[in-house]
Amino acid sequence: MLALQFLAWIAAAPRTRADVMEAWRSTCPRQSVWEDTVIDGLVTFGDGGHIVLTARGRAALDAGADRH
């Protein structure tokens, strides 16, 4: 699942919105992992403008890891 890959990438190191846009840009409207995770409340802006997992995002990442 692409969203789990995205959440793991966010959790691995501090990321800015610019980092996200550079690494996860897409011209395909069906591949909107950034927008989907924001809308679903899985990521948010933290201190210093870094993108961080919410408690819901951490739970989704942990649950996804448990399935593998």
Distance bins in CASP14 RR format, pairs under 12 A and 6 or more apart:
PFRMAT RR
TARGET T0000
AUTHOR 0000-0000-0000
RMODE 2
METHOD distances of the structure
MODEL  1
1 7 0 0 0 0 1 0 0 0 0 0 0
1 8 0 0 0 0 0 1 0 0 0 0 0
1 33 0 0 0 0 1 0 0 0 0 0 0
1 36 0 0 0 0 0 1 0 0 0 0 0
1 37 0 0 0 0 0 1 0 0 0 0 0
1 42 0 0 0 0 0 1 0 0 0 0 0
1 60 0 0 0 0 1 0 0 0 0 0 0
1 61 0 0 0 0 0 1 0 0 0 0 0
1 63 0 0 0 0 0 1 0 0 0 0 0
1 64 1 0 0 1 0 0 0 0 0 0 0
1 65 0 0 0 0 0 1 0 0 0 0 0
1 67 0 0 0 0 1 0 0 0 0 0 0
1 68 0 0 0 0 0 1 0 0 0 0 0
2 8 0 0 0 0 0 1 0 0 0 0 0
2 9 0 0 0 0 0 1 0 0 0 0 0
2 24 0 0 0 0 1 0 0 0 0 0 0
2 26 0 0 0 0 1 0 0 0 0 0 0
2 28 0 0 0 0 0 1 0 0 0 0 0
2 30 0 0 0 0 0 1 0 0 0 0 0
2 31 1 0 0 1 0 0 0 0 0 0 0
2 32 0 0 0 0 1 0 0 0 0 0 0
2 33 1 0 1 0 0 0 0 0 0 0 0
2 34 0 0 0 0 0 1 0 0 0 0 0
2 36 0 0 0 0 1 0 0 0 0 0 0
2 37 0 0 0 0 1 0 0 0 0 0 0
3 9 0 0 0 0 0 1 0 0 0 0 0
3 10 0 0 0 0 0 1 0 0 0 0 0
3 24 0 0 0 0 0 1 0 0 0 0 0
3 31 0 0 0 0 0 1 0 0 0 0 0
3 32 0 0 0 0 0 1 0 0 0 0 0
3 33 1 0 1 0 0 0 0 0 0 0 0
3 34 0 0 0 0 1 0 0 0 0 0 0
3 35 0 0 0 0 0 1 0 0 0 0 0
3 36 1 0 0 1 0 0 0 0 0 0 0
3 37 1 0 1 0 0 0 0 0 0 0 0
3 38 0 0 0 0 0 1 0 0 0 0 0
3 39 0 0 0 0 0 1 0 0 0 0 0
3 40 0 0 0 0 1 0 0 0 0 0 0
3 41 0 0 0 0 0 1 0 0 0 0 0
3 42 1 0 0 1 0 0 0 0 0 0 0
3 43 0 0 0 0 1 0 0 0 0 0 0
3 53 0 0 0 0 0 1 0 0 0 0 0
3 56 0 0 0 0 0 1 0 0 0 0 0
3 57 0 0 0 0 1 0 0 0 0 0 0
3 60 1 0 0 1 0 0 0 0 0 0 0
3 61 0 0 0 0 1 0 0 0 0 0 0
3 63 0 0 0 0 0 1 0 0 0 0 0
3 64 0 0 0 0 1 0 0 0 0 0 0
4 10 0 0 0 0 0 1 0 0 0 0 0
4 11 0 0 0 0 0 1 0 0 0 0 0
4 33 0 0 0 0 1 0 0 0 0 0 0
4 36 0 0 0 0 0 1 0 0 0 0 0
4 37 0 0 0 0 0 1 0 0 0 0 0
4 42 0 0 0 0 1 0 0 0 0 0 0
4 53 0 0 0 0 0 1 0 0 0 0 0
4 57 0 0 0 0 1 0 0 0 0 0 0
4 58 0 0 0 0 0 1 0 0 0 0 0
4 59 0 0 0 0 0 1 0 0 0 0 0
4 60 1 0 0 1 0 0 0 0 0 0 0
4 61 1 0 0 1 0 0 0 0 0 0 0
4 62 0 0 0 0 0 1 0 0 0 0 0
4 63 0 0 0 0 1 0 0 0 0 0 0
4 64 1 0 1 0 0 0 0 0 0 0 0
4 65 1 0 0 1 0 0 0 0 0 0 0
4 66 0 0 0 0 0 1 0 0 0 0 0
4 67 0 0 0 0 1 0 0 0 0 0 0
4 68 0 0 0 0 1 0 0 0 0 0 0
5 11 0 0 0 0 0 1 0 0 0 0 0
5 12 0 0 0 0 0 1 0 0 0 0 0
5 23 0 0 0 0 0 1 0 0 0 0 0
5 24 0 0 0 0 1 0 0 0 0 0 0
5 31 0 0 0 0 0 1 0 0 0 0 0
5 33 0 0 0 0 1 0 0 0 0 0 0
5 37 0 0 0 0 0 1 0 0 0 0 0
5 60 0 0 0 0 0 1 0 0 0 0 0
5 61 0 0 0 0 1 0 0 0 0 0 0
5 64 0 0 0 0 0 1 0 0 0 0 0
5 65 0 0 0 0 0 1 0 0 0 0 0
5 68 0 0 0 0 0 1 0 0 0 0 0
6 12 0 0 0 0 0 1 0 0 0 0 0
6 15 0 0 0 0 0 1 0 0 0 0 0
6 19 0 0 0 0 0 1 0 0 0 0 0
6 20 0 0 0 0 1 0 0 0 0 0 0
6 23 0 0 0 0 1 0 0 0 0 0 0
6 24 1 0 0 1 0 0 0 0 0 0 0
6 26 0 0 0 0 0 1 0 0 0 0 0
6 31 0 0 0 0 0 1 0 0 0 0 0
6 32 0 0 0 0 0 1 0 0 0 0 0
6 33 1 0 1 0 0 0 0 0 0 0 0
6 34 1 0 0 1 0 0 0 0 0 0 0
6 35 0 0 0 0 0 1 0 0 0 0 0
6 36 0 0 0 0 1 0 0 0 0 0 0
6 37 1 0 0 1 0 0 0 0 0 0 0
6 38 0 0 0 0 0 1 0 0 0 0 0
6 40 0 0 0 0 0 1 0 0 0 0 0
6 42 0 0 0 0 1 0 0 0 0 0 0
6 43 0 0 0 0 1 0 0 0 0 0 0
6 51 0 0 0 0 1 0 0 0 0 0 0
6 53 0 0 0 0 0 1 0 0 0 0 0
6 57 0 0 0 0 0 1 0 0 0 0 0
6 60 0 0 0 0 0 1 0 0 0 0 0
6 61 0 0 0 0 1 0 0 0 0 0 0
7 15 0 0 0 0 0 1 0 0 0 0 0
7 20 0 0 0 0 0 1 0 0 0 0 0
7 24 0 0 0 0 0 1 0 0 0 0 0
7 33 0 0 0 0 1 0 0 0 0 0 0
7 34 0 0 0 0 0 1 0 0 0 0 0
7 36 0 0 0 0 0 1 0 0 0 0 0
7 37 1 0 0 1 0 0 0 0 0 0 0
7 38 0 0 0 0 0 1 0 0 0 0 0
7 40 0 0 0 0 0 1 0 0 0 0 0
7 41 0 0 0 0 0 1 0 0 0 0 0
7 42 1 0 0 1 0 0 0 0 0 0 0
7 43 1 0 0 1 0 0 0 0 0 0 0
7 51 0 0 0 0 0 1 0 0 0 0 0
7 52 0 0 0 0 0 1 0 0 0 0 0
7 53 1 0 0 1 0 0 0 0 0 0 0
7 54 0 0 0 0 0 1 0 0 0 0 0
7 56 0 0 0 0 0 1 0 0 0 0 0
7 57 1 0 1 0 0 0 0 0 0 0 0
7 58 0 0 0 0 1 0 0 0 0 0 0
7 59 0 0 0 0 0 1 0 0 0 0 0
7 60 1 0 0 1 0 0 0 0 0 0 0
7 61 1 0 1 0 0 0 0 0 0 0 0
7 62 0 0 0 0 1 0 0 0 0 0 0
7 63 0 0 0 0 0 1 0 0 0 0 0
7 64 0 0 0 0 1 0 0 0 0 0 0
7 65 0 0 0 0 1 0 0 0 0 0 0
8 15 0 0 0 0 0 1 0 0 0 0 0
8 33 0 0 0 0 0 1 0 0 0 0 0
8 37 0 0 0 0 0 1 0 0 0 0 0
8 42 0 0 0 0 0 1 0 0 0 0 0
8 43 0 0 0 0 0 1 0 0 0 0 0
8 53 0 0 0 0 1 0 0 0 0 0 0
8 57 0 0 0 0 0 1 0 0 0 0 0
8 58 0 0 0 0 0 1 0 0 0 0 0
8 60 0 0 0 0 0 1 0 0 0 0 0
8 61 1 0 0 1 0 0 0 0 0 0 0
8 62 0 0 0 0 0 1 0 0 0 0 0
8 64 0 0 0 0 1 0 0 0 0 0 0
8 65 0 0 0 0 1 0 0 0 0 0 0
8 68 0 0 0 0 0 1 0 0 0 0 0
9 15 1 0 0 1 0 0 0 0 0 0 0
9 19 0 0 0 0 1 0 0 0 0 0 0
9 20 0 0 0 0 1 0 0 0 0 0 0
9 22 0 0 0 0 0 1 0 0 0 0 0
9 23 1 0 0 1 0 0 0 0 0 0 0
9 24 0 0 0 0 1 0 0 0 0 0 0
9 33 0 0 0 0 1 0 0 0 0 0 0
9 34 0 0 0 0 0 1 0 0 0 0 0
9 37 0 0 0 0 0 1 0 0 0 0 0
9 43 0 0 0 0 0 1 0 0 0 0 0
9 51 0 0 0 0 1 0 0 0 0 0 0
9 53 0 0 0 0 0 1 0 0 0 0 0
9 61 0 0 0 0 0 1 0 0 0 0 0
10 16 0 0 0 0 0 1 0 0 0 0 0
10 17 0 0 0 0 0 1 0 0 0 0 0
10 19 0 0 0 0 1 0 0 0 0 0 0
10 20 1 0 0 1 0 0 0 0 0 0 0
10 23 0 0 0 0 0 1 0 0 0 0 0
10 24 0 0 0 0 1 0 0 0 0 0 0
10 33 0 0 0 0 0 1 0 0 0 0 0
10 34 0 0 0 0 1 0 0 0 0 0 0
10 37 0 0 0 0 1 0 0 0 0 0 0
10 38 0 0 0 0 0 1 0 0 0 0 0
10 42 0 0 0 0 1 0 0 0 0 0 0
10 43 1 0 1 0 0 0 0 0 0 0 0
10 44 0 0 0 0 0 1 0 0 0 0 0
10 45 0 0 0 0 0 1 0 0 0 0 0
10 46 0 0 0 0 0 1 0 0 0 0 0
10 50 0 0 0 0 1 0 0 0 0 0 0
10 51 1 0 1 0 0 0 0 0 0 0 0
10 52 1 0 0 1 0 0 0 0 0 0 0
10 53 1 0 1 0 0 0 0 0 0 0 0
10 54 0 0 0 0 0 1 0 0 0 0 0
10 57 0 0 0 0 1 0 0 0 0 0 0
10 58 0 0 0 0 0 1 0 0 0 0 0
10 60 0 0 0 0 0 1 0 0 0 0 0
10 61 0 0 0 0 1 0 0 0 0 0 0
11 37 0 0 0 0 0 1 0 0 0 0 0
11 42 0 0 0 0 0 1 0 0 0 0 0
11 43 0 0 0 0 1 0 0 0 0 0 0
11 50 0 0 0 0 0 1 0 0 0 0 0
11 51 0 0 0 0 0 1 0 0 0 0 0
11 52 0 0 0 0 1 0 0 0 0 0 0
11 53 1 0 1 0 0 0 0 0 0 0 0
11 54 0 0 0 0 0 1 0 0 0 0 0
11 57 0 0 0 0 1 0 0 0 0 0 0
11 58 1 0 0 1 0 0 0 0 0 0 0
11 60 0 0 0 0 0 1 0 0 0 0 0
11 61 1 0 0 1 0 0 0 0 0 0 0
11 62 0 0 0 0 1 0 0 0 0 0 0
11 65 0 0 0 0 0 1 0 0 0 0 0
12 19 0 0 0 0 0 1 0 0 0 0 0
12 23 0 0 0 0 0 1 0 0 0 0 0
12 51 0 0 0 0 0 1 0 0 0 0 0
12 52 0 0 0 0 0 1 0 0 0 0 0
12 53 0 0 0 0 0 1 0 0 0 0 0
12 61 0 0 0 0 0 1 0 0 0 0 0
13 19 0 0 0 0 1 0 0 0 0 0 0
13 20 0 0 0 0 0 1 0 0 0 0 0
13 23 0 0 0 0 0 1 0 0 0 0 0
13 50 0 0 0 0 1 0 0 0 0 0 0
13 51 0 0 0 0 0 1 0 0 0 0 0
13 52 0 0 0 0 0 1 0 0 0 0 0
14 20 0 0 0 0 0 1 0 0 0 0 0
14 45 0 0 0 0 0 1 0 0 0 0 0
14 46 0 0 0 0 1 0 0 0 0 0 0
14 47 0 0 0 0 1 0 0 0 0 0 0
14 48 0 0 0 0 1 0 0 0 0 0 0
14 49 0 0 0 0 1 0 0 0 0 0 0
14 50 1 0 1 0 0 0 0 0 0 0 0
14 51 0 0 0 0 1 0 0 0 0 0 0
14 52 0 0 0 0 1 0 0 0 0 0 0
14 53 0 0 0 0 0 1 0 0 0 0 0
15 21 0 0 0 0 0 1 0 0 0 0 0
15 22 0 0 0 0 1 0 0 0 0 0 0
15 23 0 0 0 0 1 0 0 0 0 0 0
15 24 0 0 0 0 1 0 0 0 0 0 0
15 34 0 0 0 0 0 1 0 0 0 0 0
15 37 0 0 0 0 0 1 0 0 0 0 0
15 43 0 0 0 0 1 0 0 0 0 0 0
15 45 0 0 0 0 0 1 0 0 0 0 0
15 46 0 0 0 0 0 1 0 0 0 0 0
15 48 0 0 0 0 0 1 0 0 0 0 0
15 49 0 0 0 0 1 0 0 0 0 0 0
15 50 1 0 0 1 0 0 0 0 0 0 0
15 51 1 0 1 0 0 0 0 0 0 0 0
15 52 0 0 0 0 1 0 0 0 0 0 0
15 53 0 0 0 0 0 1 0 0 0 0 0
16 22 0 0 0 0 1 0 0 0 0 0 0
16 23 0 0 0 0 0 1 0 0 0 0 0
16 45 0 0 0 0 1 0 0 0 0 0 0
16 46 0 0 0 0 0 1 0 0 0 0 0
16 47 0 0 0 0 0 1 0 0 0 0 0
16 48 0 0 0 0 1 0 0 0 0 0 0
16 49 1 0 0 1 0 0 0 0 0 0 0
16 50 1 0 1 0 0 0 0 0 0 0 0
16 51 1 0 0 1 0 0 0 0 0 0 0
16 52 0 0 0 0 0 1 0 0 0 0 0
17 23 0 0 0 0 0 1 0 0 0 0 0
17 24 0 0 0 0 0 1 0 0 0 0 0
17 25 0 0 0 0 0 1 0 0 0 0 0
17 34 0 0 0 0 1 0 0 0 0 0 0
17 38 0 0 0 0 0 1 0 0 0 0 0
17 43 0 0 0 0 0 1 0 0 0 0 0
17 44 0 0 0 0 0 1 0 0 0 0 0
17 45 1 0 0 1 0 0 0 0 0 0 0
17 46 0 0 0 0 0 1 0 0 0 0 0
17 48 0 0 0 0 0 1 0 0 0 0 0
17 49 1 0 0 1 0 0 0 0 0 0 0
17 50 0 0 0 0 1 0 0 0 0 0 0
17 51 1 0 0 1 0 0 0 0 0 0 0
17 52 0 0 0 0 0 1 0 0 0 0 0
18 24 0 0 0 0 0 1 0 0 0 0 0
18 25 0 0 0 0 0 1 0 0 0 0 0
18 49 0 0 0 0 0 1 0 0 0 0 0
18 50 0 0 0 0 0 1 0 0 0 0 0
18 51 0 0 0 0 0 1 0 0 0 0 0
19 25 0 0 0 0 0 1 0 0 0 0 0
19 34 0 0 0 0 0 1 0 0 0 0 0
19 49 0 0 0 0 0 1 0 0 0 0 0
19 50 0 0 0 0 1 0 0 0 0 0 0
19 51 1 0 0 1 0 0 0 0 0 0 0
20 26 0 0 0 0 0 1 0 0 0 0 0
20 33 0 0 0 0 1 0 0 0 0 0 0
20 34 1 0 1 0 0 0 0 0 0 0 0
20 35 0 0 0 0 0 1 0 0 0 0 0
20 37 0 0 0 0 1 0 0 0 0 0 0
20 38 0 0 0 0 1 0 0 0 0 0 0
20 43 0 0 0 0 1 0 0 0 0 0 0
20 45 0 0 0 0 0 1 0 0 0 0 0
20 49 0 0 0 0 0 1 0 0 0 0 0
20 50 0 0 0 0 1 0 0 0 0 0 0
20 51 1 0 1 0 0 0 0 0 0 0 0
20 52 0 0 0 0 0 1 0 0 0 0 0
21 33 0 0 0 0 0 1 0 0 0 0 0
21 34 1 0 0 1 0 0 0 0 0 0 0
21 35 0 0 0 0 0 1 0 0 0 0 0
21 51 0 0 0 0 0 1 0 0 0 0 0
22 34 0 0 0 0 0 1 0 0 0 0 0
23 33 0 0 0 0 0 1 0 0 0 0 0
23 34 0 0 0 0 1 0 0 0 0 0 0
23 51 0 0 0 0 0 1 0 0 0 0 0
24 31 0 0 0 0 1 0 0 0 0 0 0
24 32 0 0 0 0 1 0 0 0 0 0 0
24 33 1 0 0 1 0 0 0 0 0 0 0
24 34 1 0 1 0 0 0 0 0 0 0 0
24 35 0 0 0 0 0 1 0 0 0 0 0
24 36 0 0 0 0 0 1 0 0 0 0 0
24 37 0 0 0 0 1 0 0 0 0 0 0
24 38 0 0 0 0 0 1 0 0 0 0 0
24 43 0 0 0 0 0 1 0 0 0 0 0
24 51 0 0 0 0 0 1 0 0 0 0 0
25 31 0 0 0 0 1 0 0 0 0 0 0
25 32 0 0 0 0 0 1 0 0 0 0 0
25 33 0 0 0 0 0 1 0 0 0 0 0
25 34 0 0 0 0 1 0 0 0 0 0 0
25 35 0 0 0 0 0 1 0 0 0 0 0
26 32 1 0 0 1 0 0 0 0 0 0 0
26 33 1 0 0 1 0 0 0 0 0 0 0
26 34 0 0 0 0 1 0 0 0 0 0 0
26 35 0 0 0 0 1 0 0 0 0 0 0
26 36 0 0 0 0 0 1 0 0 0 0 0
29 35 0 0 0 0 1 0 0 0 0 0 0
29 36 0 0 0 0 0 1 0 0 0 0 0
30 36 0 0 0 0 0 1 0 0 0 0 0
32 38 0 0 0 0 1 0 0 0 0 0 0
32 39 0 0 0 0 1 0 0 0 0 0 0
32 40 0 0 0 0 0 1 0 0 0 0 0
33 39 0 0 0 0 0 1 0 0 0 0 0
33 40 0 0 0 0 0 1 0 0 0 0 0
33 42 0 0 0 0 1 0 0 0 0 0 0
33 43 0 0 0 0 1 0 0 0 0 0 0
34 40 0 0 0 0 0 1 0 0 0 0 0
34 42 0 0 0 0 0 1 0 0 0 0 0
34 43 0 0 0 0 1 0 0 0 0 0 0
34 51 0 0 0 0 1 0 0 0 0 0 0
35 41 0 0 0 0 0 1 0 0 0 0 0
35 42 0 0 0 0 0 1 0 0 0 0 0
35 43 0 0 0 0 0 1 0 0 0 0 0
36 42 0 0 0 0 1 0 0 0 0 0 0
36 43 0 0 0 0 1 0 0 0 0 0 0
36 57 0 0 0 0 0 1 0 0 0 0 0
36 60 0 0 0 0 0 1 0 0 0 0 0
37 43 1 0 1 0 0 0 0 0 0 0 0
37 44 0 0 0 0 1 0 0 0 0 0 0
37 51 0 0 0 0 1 0 0 0 0 0 0
37 52 0 0 0 0 0 1 0 0 0 0 0
37 53 0 0 0 0 1 0 0 0 0 0 0
37 54 0 0 0 0 1 0 0 0 0 0 0
37 56 0 0 0 0 1 0 0 0 0 0 0
37 57 1 0 0 1 0 0 0 0 0 0 0
37 60 0 0 0 0 1 0 0 0 0 0 0
37 61 0 0 0 0 0 1 0 0 0 0 0
38 44 1 0 0 1 0 0 0 0 0 0 0
38 45 0 0 0 0 1 0 0 0 0 0 0
38 51 0 0 0 0 1 0 0 0 0 0 0
38 52 0 0 0 0 0 1 0 0 0 0 0
38 53 0 0 0 0 0 1 0 0 0 0 0
38 54 0 0 0 0 1 0 0 0 0 0 0
38 56 0 0 0 0 0 1 0 0 0 0 0
38 57 0 0 0 0 0 1 0 0 0 0 0
39 56 0 0 0 0 0 1 0 0 0 0 0
40 53 0 0 0 0 0 1 0 0 0 0 0
40 54 0 0 0 0 1 0 0 0 0 0 0
40 56 1 0 0 1 0 0 0 0 0 0 0
40 57 0 0 0 0 1 0 0 0 0 0 0
40 59 0 0 0 0 0 1 0 0 0 0 0
40 60 0 0 0 0 1 0 0 0 0 0 0
41 51 0 0 0 0 0 1 0 0 0 0 0
41 52 0 0 0 0 0 1 0 0 0 0 0
41 53 0 0 0 0 1 0 0 0 0 0 0
41 54 1 0 1 0 0 0 0 0 0 0 0
41 55 0 0 0 0 1 0 0 0 0 0 0
41 56 1 0 1 0 0 0 0 0 0 0 0
41 57 1 0 0 1 0 0 0 0 0 0 0
41 58 0 0 0 0 0 1 0 0 0 0 0
41 59 0 0 0 0 0 1 0 0 0 0 0
41 60 0 0 0 0 1 0 0 0 0 0 0
42 51 0 0 0 0 0 1 0 0 0 0 0
42 52 0 0 0 0 0 1 0 0 0 0 0
42 53 1 0 0 1 0 0 0 0 0 0 0
42 54 1 0 0 1 0 0 0 0 0 0 0
42 55 0 0 0 0 1 0 0 0 0 0 0
42 56 1 0 1 0 0 0 0 0 0 0 0
42 57 1 1 0 0 0 0 0 0 0 0 0
42 58 0 0 0 0 1 0 0 0 0 0 0
42 59 0 0 0 0 1 0 0 0 0 0 0
42 60 1 0 1 0 0 0 0 0 0 0 0
42 61 0 0 0 0 1 0 0 0 0 0 0
42 62 0 0 0 0 0 1 0 0 0 0 0
42 63 0 0 0 0 0 1 0 0 0 0 0
43 49 0 0 0 0 0 1 0 0 0 0 0
43 50 0 0 0 0 0 1 0 0 0 0 0
43 51 1 0 1 0 0 0 0 0 0 0 0
43 52 1 0 0 1 0 0 0 0 0 0 0
43 53 1 0 1 0 0 0 0 0 0 0 0
43 54 1 0 0 1 0 0 0 0 0 0 0
43 55 0 0 0 0 0 1 0 0 0 0 0
43 56 0 0 0 0 1 0 0 0 0 0 0
43 57 1 0 0 1 0 0 0 0 0 0 0
43 58 0 0 0 0 0 1 0 0 0 0 0
43 60 0 0 0 0 0 1 0 0 0 0 0
43 61 0 0 0 0 0 1 0 0 0 0 0
44 50 0 0 0 0 1 0 0 0 0 0 0
44 51 1 0 0 1 0 0 0 0 0 0 0
44 52 1 0 0 1 0 0 0 0 0 0 0
44 53 0 0 0 0 1 0 0 0 0 0 0
44 54 1 0 1 0 0 0 0 0 0 0 0
44 55 0 0 0 0 0 1 0 0 0 0 0
44 56 0 0 0 0 1 0 0 0 0 0 0
44 57 0 0 0 0 1 0 0 0 0 0 0
44 58 0 0 0 0 0 1 0 0 0 0 0
45 51 1 0 0 1 0 0 0 0 0 0 0
45 52 1 0 0 1 0 0 0 0 0 0 0
45 53 0 0 0 0 0 1 0 0 0 0 0
45 54 0 0 0 0 0 1 0 0 0 0 0
46 52 1 0 1 0 0 0 0 0 0 0 0
46 53 0 0 0 0 0 1 0 0 0 0 0
46 54 0 0 0 0 1 0 0 0 0 0 0
51 57 0 0 0 0 0 1 0 0 0 0 0
52 58 0 0 0 0 1 0 0 0 0 0 0
52 61 0 0 0 0 0 1 0 0 0 0 0
53 59 0 0 0 0 1 0 0 0 0 0 0
53 60 0 0 0 0 1 0 0 0 0 0 0
53 61 1 0 0 1 0 0 0 0 0 0 0
53 62 0 0 0 0 1 0 0 0 0 0 0
54 60 0 0 0 0 1 0 0 0 0 0 0
54 61 0 0 0 0 0 1 0 0 0 0 0
55 61 0 0 0 0 0 1 0 0 0 0 0
55 62 0 0 0 0 0 1 0 0 0 0 0
56 62 0 0 0 0 0 1 0 0 0 0 0
56 63 0 0 0 0 0 1 0 0 0 0 0
57 63 0 0 0 0 1 0 0 0 0 0 0
57 64 0 0 0 0 0 1 0 0 0 0 0
57 65 0 0 0 0 0 1 0 0 0 0 0
58 64 0 0 0 0 0 1 0 0 0 0 0
58 65 0 0 0 0 0 1 0 0 0 0 0
59 65 0 0 0 0 0 1 0 0 0 0 0
59 66 0 0 0 0 0 1 0 0 0 0 0
60 66 0 0 0 0 0 1 0 0 0 0 0
60 67 0 0 0 0 0 1 0 0 0 0 0
61 67 0 0 0 0 0 1 0 0 0 0 0
61 68 0 0 0 0 0 1 0 0 0 0 0
62 68 0 0 0 0 0 1 0 0 0 0 0
END
